[in-house]
Structures are given as structure tokens and as C-alpha cells.
Amino acid sequence: MQLASTTPKSAATAALGKDVGLWIDEHRNGPAQLSYRQIARILAAETDVLVTREALRQWHVEFMNRAA
């Protein structure tokens, strides 16, 4: 159950057991090269965290900026 004070990003990271930005990067740049819409569906199915594809794109950009 997600607490009101928990952000979707932190809830997703906790549910996945790894940084959600890294998880997104693995799906975007893996063999399947999934779209943000496809990744959002997978995230919802695996974690019950519902986010927009734009939120995923932003989290991915933030992850890439940290990695650079």
C-alpha cells in the first residue's frame, strides 16, 4: 500500500528493489527497446505504481544526467 507522503518515484524504486531510473534505462536500451508507454504498463503490472510516460521520461533523463 502506498502512503500519501511517498512519491511515485520512491514507491517504484522501493517496489523494484533498484533505482527506477536504472530500471527504465535497462528497458529503453535493452534488446526490446521499449517505449515509455510500454514501460509504464510493465511498471504498473509489477509494482502497482501508476505513472505517465512523461514522468518515466523525466525520471530517465534525471538518471542519465546523474550517470553522465
Sequence and secondary structure as in RCSB ss.txt:
>XXXX:A:sequence
MQLASTTPKSAATAALGKDVGLWIDEHRNGPAQLSYRQIARILAAETDVLVTREALRQWHVEFMNRAA
>XXXX:A:secstr
   TTS HHHHHHHHHTS HHHHHHHHHHSTT   HHHHHHHHHHHH     HHHHHHHHHHHHHHH 
